[in-house]
Each structure stands twice: as structure tokens, then as C-alpha cells.
């Protein structure tokens, strides 16, 4: 099959220069789609007013809105619940989906504040994926994601009951969002950026009252992000609810081993919308640090949210989840802390993201079904781009390359290692001309002798690094900024690991003393505890095989099976260390010479951060705006 190009619309427009003259946008709807659209517009310099009956905010009425009880597991379309299968909209949905993946990966770097996590997701099937054309196509489009693995052994490894008929599975890392925390974060972000919030309810067609609403709220444009209310506000009879149910239980290790990955079984066939009981499918989702959400259910055209565990389809769903994953049999009715009922705002024909054909100042953004969280950022980014295109009559680009490539300065880079080549690519992306001069390159025209960058360990690591370099306090904070730039960039590159060679994998660090007894290591660990998959637990020693050549075998006993003849190659590299750590500065004597060396064992880790900072320093010399390479 052809290689799928994962193009995104992420941040493709400039921020408005004059905030005082910025148009105001009135957004109807305070759910995840409306609030994300609001934040995206605020970040672009627009003024925003959000109007909704209820908000997931500190001043909320206390009643949860649908966005707060969404499963919020990122999933490639078509989603488990069976919506968004329309071929016409599927390719557009995939772009929104990748925008969401990138954004939630960024937010997962501060999961305690944002509620976004990056965790392993496992999808199970009752037939071989190779026998299911649509699922096979979907899987092949996902196999570039971090942690991807297609292996039926996952069924046994994860303790799934094989009597339920599952015969195949695959996994990958995926964002999971604690929507209670996340919706609070969205609200606070919008509030702090000057968003106005109005508690009100609108009835009737928006297009008929658009001018009055714009006058009342001093807005020039209106976004309709009203979810199910779009049935009335847009006069759209294609809008209907897909009722879903989630059972909230604890995930603290008291009733079964704590679960840190999600588990899902897809609905393979289209469901009968005339069936009031709908269909149930299985998903088990870790929520935050100590909760588990069990589902799920798809019931079209059902509006009632006043359901309990005694409702037969919910009872059937609960038993089905426990049958699928036997450790859940330890949970009884009294262990269900809450029954959460939500109405997914579905639409025949899928998402509607377009300007109203009658009212040119009204943009519709609704019909996301069970993919509201997944699509929210992609749709918000596209909507803001559509707004700027309407305002300026063209699509804007935020890369800010030099306007006249013929007049672009040329930079000569001495060195063809990872630092030099990354700097070259960053400058080229900014519109500069580049010449690289080196004795040897890691390229198809190389002499065949490996350069140091090719034999680097290249494990991203927070400074100070294991090899002991970059411990100078003066440079440590600067190194941390480079490090996070690298993390963001390599997470992006790991989304196409087959081409780039970048992977996102679990890294385990061991110590011969308690980390709490090692001040420097404790500080380092505390600065890392927001990263995806973080876990501080001595049990990891036993889990990974308790006990470089003899020393490594002693540390990890399975390696004792390897002898001298099993060593295919001895790779010797010289880390370019420097007392005083990295030197990234203009030469004090030659003002056109910029130094970027001394990275020691952190060349790959720091390469993008240093390249980004170096290109910004070059921008300043040529009096260009300081625009950093967009991080995801």
C-alpha cells in the first residue's frame, strides 16, 4: 500500500500583530471543542467570548458536562464506537487526529497540570487483523507510532480471557486524557488569556439571530461549537445522540494489580440504529493516577441520562468487561464509585466544519461523535486558519522563512556530525542557504568509516547525564532547555520511526542507593516525573531481571548466554566533551563565527535544542524575528 503522509495543520498561521484591533469571536458551546477553539484563537491574538449554559470550571453548577465524562482515549479513525467511517471525511479526520496526537504528547509532558497522559493502548480482535480489510488498513497507518507491536501474544501477556474469542491484538502509545482535570486546565488557560465567559442559553436558528448576537457581544464572527444543540441552532436534523456509559472504579492495586495500559475491543460491524439497546464493546481505561473507567456502550437516539447500574444493558456491559479481563471479577456493585452517562454528539455525514452557506460570519464546528477530544485540536487549528484566511483573504504561514530566497544569507557549517547536520536542517527550514564542510559524513557517499555520531548511544537523558558531563551549574539550566526541545522534536520524529530512526521507548534507571538519599538524583527525578510513563518503584528491579561485558552480564543474567563470538562489532567513539560544558556563543574576536561544540555524551539529546537556539542567534544578527522551530 502507498505510504500515508501524515500532514498536519498544526499552527499554520501567524499571531495577529495588533491586539487592540483584533476581531472578537463569539463561541457558542463550552465543551472540549468550544474551549479548545477558544484557546487556539486566543493564542493567535483574537479576542474571544464563550457562551454556554454550563462549564466544566470552578464556577460550574456541579453537574458534569459531556466533555468531562468522555473516555478520551486518542484513537485513529474510524474509532472503536464505529462513527466517522464516511470515506469523504475520513482523510480530513486523519489530519485532525495527528494534530491532536502531537498536541497531547506536548501536554503529557506536564500531565499533573493538564491531565494528559501518554500510555500504552492495546486493541484486541475476534478475527485476525489480516482478515479484516478496514482494520488492517487502520493498523498499517498506525505502525509508525511509538511502541507499536502487532502480536497475538499480547492477549496472554495482558491476562485477557481467551474464552471471549479474541485471537489477535496490537498496541501503540496513545494519549489518554483525564477530562475533569483537562477541562479545568482549558478553562483556566482561556480565562488567563482574557476570555470572557457568559452563562446563557440560545434557542432558534443561529443564522437568524447572528447580527443581534454579534451586536450584543461586540463580536465580528460566531463559532457554533454547540454539540447536540446544533440540531436546533443549525437546524441540522442529521445531529443525534450516541449514548454511552462509563463505570468508575478505583485503580490503586487493592483489588487487583494496578493497570497502566488501556484495553479495547472494536466493534467490527455497523450497528443497527433502530436497536434501542445498541451495542456494547469493551474498553478499560486508566484515569489519572488511581482510577479506572470501564465501558462501553453505543445507544443511538437515546437522550435519557438518568441511568443506574440496575439498567439491564449497563449490567450486561459490566459483566462483559469482567468476563473479558478476569482480575476485574474482584469488583462488585459496591466498588462502582459512579455511573457516568454521556451523550456523544454524533452526526450523519460526520463532523461539520465549514462556514454557513447563508450567514458568512458563522462557522460551524460540531458533530464529532465519540472523537471530540481526539479531533478537538485539529478542528480548532483548522477553524482558526479558516478565520485568518477569511480575514486576510489568504492562508498564512508561520514558518517565516526569508521572503527573498535569492537574498538569503549563506551559513558555512564546519562539521558533519549530529550537531552540525541538525543545525544545517534547522537553518534550511528557516530559509537560509547552507554549506556543510566535513572530512566525512554519515551519508550514502560516506567513505564507509563510521563517524562518532553514528555510534552514539543516543538515549535521550535529562542532565546531568549518566556519563557525568554537563554538571556545571552555570550551564545546567540552559542544557535543560535544550533537552526539552530535543524531547519534543524526537517525539515528533518517533511518529515516523521507520524513516527517521527515532523511537519512544521505556527507559529504566537503576541506583545502588535510594534515590531519596541522593540529592542530585532526587532533584533530577523530580524534574522528570511529569514525563509519559514515569514510575518510581523499586519493584522495577525484580520486574526487569534483578541481577559492559562481564559487568553487564552480571547485572542482567540473561546476557550470560552471550559469548565472545556473539559480539558482532566493537564500536569505539570519542565523545566531544569540554570543561565548562557546551560552548554555544559568538566568537569574541570574529563576530561572524558562532561556536556550537562540547556536547560530550549528550550530542543527540541536545542537538535540536542547540540548533534552535543557534538559528535564533543568527536571526538576531540579520534582524529577523526570533521564531523557534514549532515544538509539536
C-alpha positions as CSV (number, residue, x, y, z in Angstrom):
1,X,0.0,0.0,0.0
2,X,1.2,3.6,-0.5
3,X,2.9,5.3,2.4
4,X,0.5,7.6,4.2
5,X,1.7,11.1,4.5
6,X,0.7,12.4,7.9
7,X,0.3,16.1,7.1
8,X,-1.0,18.4,9.8
9,X,-2.5,21.8,10.0
10,X,-0.7,22.4,13.4
11,X,0.0,26.1,13.9
12,X,-0.1,27.2,10.3
13,X,-1.0,30.8,10.9
14,X,0.7,33.9,12.4
15,X,-0.4,35.6,15.5
16,X,-2.2,38.9,15.0
17,X,0.2,41.8,15.4
18,X,-2.2,44.4,16.9
19,X,-4.3,43.0,19.8
20,X,-6.4,46.2,20.1
21,X,-7.7,45.8,16.5
22,X,-8.1,42.0,16.8
23,X,-11.6,40.8,15.9
24,X,-13.8,39.2,18.7
25,X,-15.2,35.8,18.1
26,X,-18.3,34.6,19.9
27,X,-18.1,30.8,20.6
28,X,-21.4,29.0,21.3
29,X,-20.6,26.0,23.4
30,X,-18.3,25.4,26.4
31,X,-17.4,21.7,25.8
32,X,-14.0,20.5,24.7
33,X,-14.5,21.6,21.1
34,X,-15.6,25.1,22.0
35,X,-13.0,25.6,24.7
36,X,-10.1,24.3,22.5
37,X,-11.3,26.6,19.7
38,X,-11.3,29.5,22.2
39,X,-7.8,28.8,23.4
40,X,-6.4,28.4,19.8
41,X,-7.9,31.7,18.8
42,X,-6.6,33.4,21.9
43,X,-3.2,32.1,21.2
44,X,-3.5,33.7,17.7
45,X,-4.3,37.1,19.2
46,X,-8.1,37.1,18.8
47,X,-10.5,38.3,21.4
48,X,-12.9,35.6,22.5
49,X,-16.3,35.3,24.3
50,X,-17.6,31.9,25.1
51,X,-21.4,31.5,25.7
52,X,-22.7,28.3,27.3
53,X,-25.3,27.0,29.7
54,X,-22.7,25.2,31.8
55,X,-18.9,24.9,32.0
56,X,-16.5,22.4,33.4
57,X,-15.0,25.1,35.5
58,X,-14.5,26.1,39.2
59,X,-17.7,28.1,38.9
60,X,-19.7,25.3,37.3
61,X,-23.1,24.3,38.6
62,X,-21.5,21.0,39.7
63,X,-23.3,18.9,37.1
64,X,-20.8,17.3,34.7
65,X,-21.0,18.2,31.1
66,X,-20.4,15.5,28.4
67,X,-16.8,16.5,27.8
68,X,-15.9,15.7,31.4
69,X,-17.1,12.1,31.1
70,X,-15.7,11.3,27.7
71,X,-13.5,8.2,27.5
72,X,-10.9,10.5,25.9
73,X,-8.6,7.8,24.6
74,X,-6.9,9.1,21.4
75,X,-7.8,6.8,18.6
76,X,-7.1,6.7,14.9
77,X,-10.3,6.9,12.8
78,X,-12.6,5.1,12.3
79,X,-13.0,5.0,16.0
80,X,-13.9,2.0,18.2
81,X,-17.5,3.2,18.6
82,X,-18.0,2.9,14.8
83,X,-18.5,6.5,13.8
84,X,-16.5,8.7,11.3
85,X,-16.4,5.9,8.8
86,X,-17.6,8.1,5.9
87,X,-14.9,8.0,3.3
88,X,-15.5,11.6,2.3
89,X,-14.5,12.9,5.7
90,X,-12.1,10.1,6.8
91,X,-8.9,11.7,5.3
92,X,-9.7,15.0,6.8
93,X,-10.3,13.3,10.2
94,X,-6.9,11.7,10.0
95,X,-5.2,15.1,9.7
96,X,-7.2,16.4,12.8
97,X,-6.2,13.2,14.6
98,X,-2.5,13.6,14.0
99,X,-2.7,17.3,15.1
100,X,-4.3,16.0,18.3
101,X,-1.7,13.4,18.9
102,X,1.1,15.9,18.6
103,X,-0.6,18.4,20.9
104,X,-1.5,15.9,23.6
105,X,2.1,14.5,23.5
106,X,3.2,18.0,24.3
107,X,0.6,18.4,27.1
108,X,1.6,15.0,28.5
109,X,4.9,16.5,29.4
110,X,3.0,18.2,32.2
111,X,0.4,15.6,33.0
112,X,-0.3,16.7,36.6
113,X,-1.5,20.1,35.4
114,X,-3.1,19.2,32.1
115,X,-4.5,15.8,32.8
116,X,-3.0,14.4,29.5
117,X,-1.0,11.2,29.7
118,X,0.8,9.1,27.1
119,X,0.2,5.4,27.8
120,X,0.2,2.0,26.1
121,X,-3.0,1.2,24.3
122,X,-3.9,-2.4,23.3
123,X,-6.6,-3.2,20.8
124,X,-8.0,-6.8,20.6
125,X,-9.8,-8.5,17.8
126,X,-12.0,-11.6,17.4
127,X,-10.5,-12.3,14.0
128,X,-7.0,-11.9,12.6
129,X,-6.4,-8.3,11.7
130,X,-5.1,-9.5,8.3
131,X,-8.6,-10.9,7.6
132,X,-10.3,-7.5,8.3
133,X,-9.5,-5.1,5.5
134,X,-10.6,-1.9,7.2
135,X,-8.8,-2.8,10.4
136,X,-5.7,-3.9,8.5
137,X,-5.6,-0.6,6.7
138,X,-6.0,1.2,10.0
139,X,-3.3,-0.8,11.7
140,X,-0.9,-0.2,8.8
141,X,-1.4,3.5,9.1
142,X,-0.5,3.3,12.8
143,X,2.6,1.1,12.7
144,X,4.9,4.2,12.8
145,X,3.6,5.2,16.3
146,X,5.8,4.8,19.3
147,X,5.6,1.4,21.0
148,X,3.7,-0.2,18.0
149,X,3.6,-4.0,18.1
150,X,1.3,-6.4,16.3
151,X,1.4,-9.7,18.2
152,X,-1.3,-12.2,19.3
153,X,0.9,-12.9,22.3
154,X,-0.3,-9.6,23.8
155,X,-3.6,-11.5,24.7
156,X,-1.8,-13.9,27.0
157,X,0.7,-11.3,28.3
158,X,-2.1,-8.9,29.4
159,X,-4.2,-11.6,31.1
160,X,-7.2,-11.4,28.8
161,X,-9.7,-14.2,28.9
162,X,-9.2,-16.2,25.6
163,X,-12.7,-17.7,26.0
164,X,-14.1,-14.4,24.9
165,X,-13.0,-15.2,21.4
166,X,-10.1,-12.7,20.9
167,X,-7.4,-14.1,18.7
168,X,-5.3,-11.0,17.6
169,X,-4.0,-7.8,19.1
170,X,-1.8,-4.8,18.5
171,X,-0.5,-2.0,20.7
172,X,0.9,1.5,20.5
173,X,1.5,4.5,22.7
174,X,-1.5,6.8,22.7
175,X,-2.7,10.0,24.6
176,X,-5.3,9.4,27.3
177,X,-6.9,12.5,28.8
178,X,-8.3,12.9,32.3
179,X,-11.0,15.2,31.1
180,X,-12.0,16.5,34.5
181,X,-8.5,17.9,35.0
182,X,-8.1,18.8,31.4
183,X,-11.3,20.8,31.1
184,X,-10.3,22.7,34.2
185,X,-7.0,23.4,32.6
186,X,-8.6,24.6,29.4
187,X,-10.9,26.9,31.3
188,X,-8.0,28.4,33.3
189,X,-5.9,28.9,30.2
190,X,-8.7,30.7,28.4
191,X,-9.5,32.8,31.5
192,X,-5.9,33.8,32.0
193,X,-5.6,34.9,28.3
194,X,-8.6,37.2,28.7
195,X,-11.5,35.1,27.5
196,X,-15.0,36.3,28.6
197,X,-17.4,33.6,29.8
198,X,-21.2,34.1,29.6
199,X,-23.7,31.7,31.2
200,X,-26.7,31.7,28.9
201,X,-28.7,29.5,26.6
202,X,-29.7,30.3,23.0
203,X,-32.7,28.9,21.1
204,X,-33.6,29.0,17.5
205,X,-31.5,29.2,14.3
206,X,-28.2,31.0,14.8
207,X,-28.2,32.4,11.3
208,X,-31.4,34.2,12.1
209,X,-30.0,36.0,15.1
210,X,-26.4,36.2,14.2
211,X,-26.4,40.0,13.7
212,X,-28.1,40.6,17.1
213,X,-25.7,38.3,18.8
214,X,-22.7,40.0,17.2
215,X,-24.0,43.4,18.3
216,X,-24.8,42.2,21.8
217,X,-21.4,40.7,22.4
218,X,-19.4,43.1,20.2
219,X,-18.2,40.2,18.1
220,X,-17.4,40.0,14.4
221,X,-17.6,36.3,14.0
222,X,-19.5,33.4,15.6
223,X,-18.3,29.8,16.0
224,X,-21.1,27.2,16.5
225,X,-19.5,24.5,18.8
226,X,-22.7,23.5,20.4
227,X,-22.6,19.8,20.0
228,X,-26.1,18.2,20.2
229,X,-27.6,21.7,20.5
230,X,-26.6,22.2,16.8
231,X,-29.7,20.1,16.0
232,X,-31.7,23.3,16.9
233,X,-29.1,26.0,16.4
234,X,-28.1,24.9,12.9
235,X,-31.4,23.3,12.0
236,X,-29.4,20.1,11.4
237,X,-31.6,17.0,11.5
238,X,-28.5,14.9,11.0
239,X,-27.4,15.5,14.5
240,X,-28.3,12.8,17.1
241,X,-27.0,11.4,20.4
242,X,-25.0,8.3,20.8
243,X,-25.5,7.4,24.5
244,X,-22.5,6.0,26.3
245,X,-21.9,4.7,29.8
246,X,-18.8,4.5,31.9
247,X,-18.3,2.8,35.3
248,X,-15.8,4.5,37.6
249,X,-13.8,2.2,39.9
250,X,-10.5,2.5,41.8
251,X,-7.2,1.5,40.3
252,X,-5.0,1.6,43.4
253,X,-3.8,-2.0,43.5
254,X,-6.1,-3.0,46.3
255,X,-8.5,-5.3,44.4
256,X,-6.2,-6.3,41.5
257,X,-2.7,-5.3,40.2
258,X,-2.7,-1.6,39.2
259,X,-3.4,-1.3,35.4
260,X,-1.3,1.2,33.5
261,X,-2.4,0.5,29.9
262,X,-5.8,0.7,28.1
263,X,-7.6,-2.3,26.7
264,X,-10.2,-2.1,23.9
265,X,-12.2,-4.4,21.6
266,X,-13.5,-2.7,18.5
267,X,-17.0,-3.1,17.0
268,X,-16.3,-4.6,13.7
269,X,-19.7,-4.4,12.1
270,X,-22.0,-1.4,11.8
271,X,-24.7,-1.3,14.5
272,X,-28.4,-1.2,13.9
273,X,-29.6,2.3,14.8
274,X,-33.1,1.0,15.4
275,X,-31.9,-1.2,18.2
276,X,-32.6,0.8,21.4
277,X,-30.2,-1.3,23.4
278,X,-27.5,-0.6,20.9
279,X,-24.2,-2.5,21.2
280,X,-21.7,-2.8,24.0
281,X,-18.0,-3.0,23.4
282,X,-15.1,-3.3,25.9
283,X,-12.8,-0.6,26.9
284,X,-10.8,-0.4,30.1
285,X,-9.0,2.9,30.6
286,X,-6.7,4.1,33.4
287,X,-7.8,7.5,34.5
288,X,-5.3,9.8,36.2
289,X,-3.2,8.0,38.9
290,X,-5.7,5.8,40.7
291,X,-9.0,5.4,38.8
292,X,-10.2,3.0,36.1
293,X,-13.0,3.7,33.7
294,X,-14.9,0.7,32.4
295,X,-17.1,0.8,29.3
296,X,-18.6,1.0,26.8
297,X,-21.9,1.3,25.2
298,X,-23.3,2.8,21.9
299,X,-27.0,3.6,22.0
300,X,-28.2,5.8,19.1
301,X,-31.0,8.3,19.6
302,X,-31.3,7.8,23.4
303,X,-31.5,11.1,25.4
304,X,-32.1,9.9,28.9
305,X,-29.0,10.2,31.2
306,X,-30.7,9.2,34.4
307,X,-29.5,5.6,34.5
308,X,-28.1,3.3,37.2
309,X,-26.2,0.0,37.5
310,X,-29.5,-1.8,37.5
311,X,-30.3,-0.8,33.9
312,X,-30.0,-4.1,32.1
313,X,-27.7,-3.0,29.3
314,X,-25.3,-1.5,31.9
315,X,-25.5,-4.6,34.0
316,X,-24.7,-6.7,30.8
317,X,-21.8,-4.3,30.0
318,X,-20.3,-4.6,33.5
319,X,-20.4,-8.4,33.3
320,X,-18.9,-8.4,29.8
321,X,-15.9,-6.3,30.9
322,X,-15.3,-8.6,33.9
323,X,-15.5,-11.6,31.6
324,X,-13.0,-10.1,29.2
325,X,-10.5,-9.2,31.9
326,X,-10.8,-11.7,34.8
327,X,-9.0,-9.6,37.5
328,X,-12.0,-7.3,37.4
329,X,-14.1,-10.0,38.9
330,X,-12.9,-8.8,42.2
331,X,-15.1,-5.7,41.8
332,X,-18.7,-5.8,42.9
333,X,-21.5,-3.3,42.7
334,X,-20.3,-1.6,45.8
335,X,-16.9,-0.9,44.2
336,X,-18.5,1.1,41.4
337,X,-18.0,4.7,42.6
338,X,-20.0,6.3,39.9
339,X,-22.2,5.5,36.8
340,X,-21.4,8.2,34.2
341,X,-23.8,8.6,31.3
342,X,-22.9,10.9,28.4
343,X,-24.4,11.7,25.0
344,X,-21.9,11.7,22.2
345,X,-22.9,14.5,19.7
346,X,-22.9,12.4,16.5
347,X,-24.0,13.4,13.0
348,X,-24.8,11.6,9.8
349,X,-22.2,12.7,7.4
350,X,-19.7,13.1,10.4
351,X,-18.1,16.4,11.5
352,X,-19.3,19.6,10.1
353,X,-16.5,22.2,9.9
354,X,-17.5,24.9,7.4
355,X,-18.8,28.4,7.0
356,X,-22.5,28.7,7.0
357,X,-23.8,29.0,3.4
358,X,-26.3,31.7,4.3
359,X,-24.6,33.6,7.1
360,X,-20.9,34.2,6.1
361,X,-19.8,35.2,9.6
362,X,-21.0,31.9,11.2
363,X,-18.6,28.9,11.3
364,X,-19.9,25.5,12.3
365,X,-17.7,23.1,14.2
366,X,-19.8,20.2,15.6
367,X,-20.8,16.5,15.0
368,X,-17.6,14.9,16.5
369,X,-19.4,11.9,18.0
370,X,-17.1,9.9,20.2
371,X,-14.0,11.6,18.9
372,X,-14.5,15.1,20.4
373,X,-11.3,15.1,22.4
374,X,-9.2,13.3,19.7
375,X,-10.3,15.8,17.0
376,X,-10.6,18.9,19.2
377,X,-7.1,20.4,18.5
378,X,-7.1,19.5,14.8
379,X,-10.5,21.1,14.3
380,X,-9.6,24.2,16.3
381,X,-6.4,24.7,14.3
382,X,-8.2,24.4,11.0
383,X,-11.0,26.7,12.2
384,X,-8.5,29.4,13.2
385,X,-6.8,29.0,9.9
386,X,-10.1,29.4,8.1
387,X,-10.8,32.5,10.2
388,X,-7.5,34.1,9.3
389,X,-8.0,33.2,5.6
390,X,-11.4,34.9,5.8
391,X,-9.9,38.0,7.4
392,X,-6.8,38.3,5.2
393,X,-8.1,36.6,2.1
394,X,-5.2,34.0,2.1
395,X,-3.7,31.2,4.1
396,X,-0.9,32.4,6.4
397,X,2.3,30.6,7.2
398,X,4.1,30.8,10.5
399,X,7.5,29.5,9.4
400,X,8.6,33.0,8.5
401,X,11.2,32.0,6.0
402,X,13.2,34.7,4.4
403,X,10.9,36.4,1.9
404,X,13.5,36.5,-0.9
405,X,15.5,33.3,-1.1
406,X,17.9,34.8,-3.5
407,X,19.0,37.3,-0.8
408,X,19.1,34.7,1.9
409,X,22.5,34.7,3.8
410,X,24.6,31.5,3.4
411,X,25.9,29.9,6.5
412,X,29.1,27.7,6.4
413,X,28.9,24.9,8.9
414,X,32.1,23.1,9.9
415,X,31.3,19.6,11.0
416,X,29.1,16.8,9.6
417,X,28.1,15.2,12.9
418,X,24.7,15.3,14.5
419,X,25.1,18.8,15.8
420,X,26.3,20.2,12.5
421,X,23.7,18.4,10.4
422,X,20.9,19.3,12.8
423,X,22.0,23.0,12.7
424,X,22.0,22.8,8.9
425,X,18.5,21.4,8.7
426,X,17.2,24.0,11.2
427,X,18.7,26.9,9.2
428,X,17.4,25.4,5.9
429,X,13.9,25.2,7.4
430,X,14.2,28.9,8.3
431,X,15.1,29.9,4.7
432,X,18.9,30.2,5.0
433,X,21.3,28.8,2.4
434,X,23.7,26.3,4.0
435,X,27.1,24.7,3.1
436,X,28.4,21.9,5.3
437,X,32.1,21.2,5.3
438,X,33.4,17.9,6.9
439,X,36.0,15.3,6.4
440,X,33.5,12.5,6.5
441,X,29.7,12.2,6.5
442,X,27.2,9.6,7.7
443,X,25.7,9.6,4.2
444,X,25.3,7.3,1.1
445,X,28.5,8.9,-0.2
446,X,30.4,8.2,3.1
447,X,33.9,6.6,3.0
448,X,32.4,3.7,4.9
449,X,34.2,4.6,8.2
450,X,31.6,5.4,10.9
451,X,31.7,8.8,12.4
452,X,31.2,9.3,16.2
453,X,27.5,10.4,15.8
454,X,26.7,7.1,14.2
455,X,27.9,5.0,17.1
456,X,26.4,7.2,19.8
457,X,24.2,5.5,22.4
458,X,21.7,8.3,21.6
459,X,19.4,7.7,24.6
460,X,17.6,10.9,25.5
461,X,18.5,11.8,29.1
462,X,17.8,14.6,31.4
463,X,21.0,16.4,32.5
464,X,23.3,15.8,34.3
465,X,23.8,12.8,32.1
466,X,24.9,9.3,33.3
467,X,28.4,9.8,31.8
468,X,28.9,12.7,34.2
469,X,29.2,15.6,31.9
470,X,27.2,18.8,31.9
471,X,27.1,19.0,35.7
472,X,28.3,22.7,35.7
473,X,25.6,24.6,37.5
474,X,26.2,27.6,35.2
475,X,25.2,25.7,32.1
476,X,22.8,23.2,33.6
477,X,19.6,25.3,33.2
478,X,20.5,26.1,29.6
479,X,21.1,22.4,29.0
480,X,17.7,21.5,30.4
481,X,16.0,23.9,27.9
482,X,17.9,22.2,25.0
483,X,16.9,18.8,26.4
484,X,13.2,19.6,26.4
485,X,13.5,20.9,22.8
486,X,15.1,17.6,21.9
487,X,12.4,15.6,23.7
488,X,9.6,17.4,21.8
489,X,11.3,17.1,18.4
490,X,12.2,13.4,18.9
491,X,8.7,12.6,20.0
492,X,7.5,14.1,16.7
493,X,10.1,12.2,14.7
494,X,9.2,8.9,16.5
495,X,5.8,9.2,14.8
496,X,7.6,8.0,11.7
497,X,10.3,5.8,13.2
498,X,10.8,3.6,10.2
499,X,12.0,6.6,8.2
500,X,13.7,8.7,10.9
501,X,15.1,6.0,13.2
502,X,13.7,7.8,16.3
503,X,11.8,5.7,18.8
504,X,9.9,6.3,22.0
505,X,10.6,3.5,24.5
506,X,10.6,2.9,28.2
507,X,13.9,3.7,29.9
508,X,14.8,2.4,33.3
509,X,17.5,3.9,35.5
510,X,18.9,1.8,38.5
511,X,20.7,3.1,41.6
512,X,22.8,1.5,44.3
513,X,21.3,3.7,46.9
514,X,17.7,5.0,47.5
515,X,17.1,8.0,45.2
516,X,15.8,9.9,48.2
517,X,19.3,9.7,49.7
518,X,21.0,11.1,46.6
519,X,20.2,14.9,46.4
520,X,21.3,15.4,42.9
521,X,19.5,12.3,41.6
522,X,16.4,13.2,43.6
523,X,16.3,16.7,42.1
524,X,16.7,15.1,38.6
525,X,13.9,12.6,39.2
526,X,11.5,15.3,40.5
527,X,12.1,17.3,37.3
528,X,11.3,14.2,35.2
529,X,8.2,12.9,37.0
530,X,5.8,14.7,34.5
531,X,7.1,12.6,31.6
532,X,4.9,10.0,30.0
533,X,5.2,6.6,31.7
534,X,7.1,7.9,34.8
535,X,7.2,5.4,37.7
536,X,9.5,5.4,40.7
537,X,9.3,1.9,42.2
538,X,12.0,-0.5,43.5
539,X,9.8,-3.3,42.2
540,X,11.2,-2.5,38.7
541,X,14.4,-4.2,39.7
542,X,12.7,-7.6,40.0
543,X,10.4,-7.0,37.1
544,X,13.3,-6.3,34.7
545,X,15.7,-9.1,35.8
546,X,17.5,-8.3,39.0
547,X,20.8,-9.4,38.7
548,X,29.8,-3.6,29.9
549,X,30.8,-7.1,29.0
550,X,31.1,-9.3,32.2
551,X,29.7,-6.5,34.3
552,X,26.6,-6.2,32.1
553,X,26.1,-9.9,32.2
554,X,26.3,-9.9,36.0
555,X,23.8,-7.0,36.1
556,X,21.3,-8.7,33.7
557,X,21.8,-12.5,33.9
558,X,20.0,-13.5,30.6
559,X,23.0,-11.9,28.8
560,X,25.3,-14.7,30.2
561,X,24.2,-16.7,27.2
562,X,26.3,-14.4,25.1
563,X,29.9,-15.3,24.5
564,X,32.8,-13.5,22.7
565,X,31.7,-15.0,19.3
566,X,28.3,-13.3,19.7
567,X,29.8,-9.9,19.7
568,X,29.2,-8.7,16.2
569,X,31.2,-5.5,16.4
570,X,33.1,-3.4,18.9
571,X,32.2,0.3,18.4
572,X,34.6,2.9,19.8
573,X,33.6,6.5,19.8
574,X,35.1,9.7,21.2
575,X,32.6,11.9,22.9
576,X,33.4,15.6,22.3
577,X,33.5,16.7,25.9
578,X,34.6,20.1,27.2
579,X,35.5,21.5,30.6
580,X,32.8,24.2,31.2
581,X,30.4,22.1,29.1
582,X,28.8,23.2,25.8
583,X,30.0,26.3,24.1
584,X,27.2,28.0,22.2
585,X,28.2,31.6,21.6
586,X,29.6,34.1,19.1
587,X,33.4,34.3,18.9
588,X,34.6,37.3,20.8
589,X,37.1,38.2,18.1
590,X,35.4,37.1,14.9
591,X,31.8,38.3,15.0
592,X,30.7,36.1,12.1
593,X,31.8,32.9,13.8
594,X,29.4,31.0,16.0
595,X,30.6,28.1,18.2
596,X,28.4,25.1,18.9
597,X,30.5,22.3,20.4
598,X,31.4,20.4,23.6
599,X,28.3,18.3,23.9
600,X,30.0,15.3,25.3
601,X,27.7,12.3,25.6
602,X,24.6,14.4,25.0
603,X,25.1,15.4,21.4
604,X,21.9,13.8,20.1
605,X,19.9,14.9,23.1
606,X,21.0,18.5,22.8
607,X,21.2,18.7,19.0
608,X,17.8,20.1,18.3
609,X,17.8,22.5,21.3
610,X,21.2,23.9,20.4
611,X,20.2,24.1,16.7
612,X,17.0,26.1,17.6
613,X,18.9,28.5,19.8
614,X,21.7,28.9,17.3
615,X,19.3,29.7,14.5
616,X,17.6,32.3,16.7
617,X,21.0,33.8,17.4
618,X,21.6,34.0,13.6
619,X,18.1,35.6,13.2
620,X,19.1,38.4,15.6
621,X,22.3,39.1,13.6
622,X,20.2,39.6,10.5
623,X,17.5,41.5,12.4
624,X,14.9,38.8,11.8
625,X,12.1,37.8,14.1
626,X,13.1,35.2,16.7
627,X,10.8,32.3,15.6
628,X,11.7,29.0,17.1
629,X,11.0,25.7,15.3
630,X,7.5,24.7,16.3
631,X,7.6,22.1,19.0
632,X,4.9,19.6,18.0
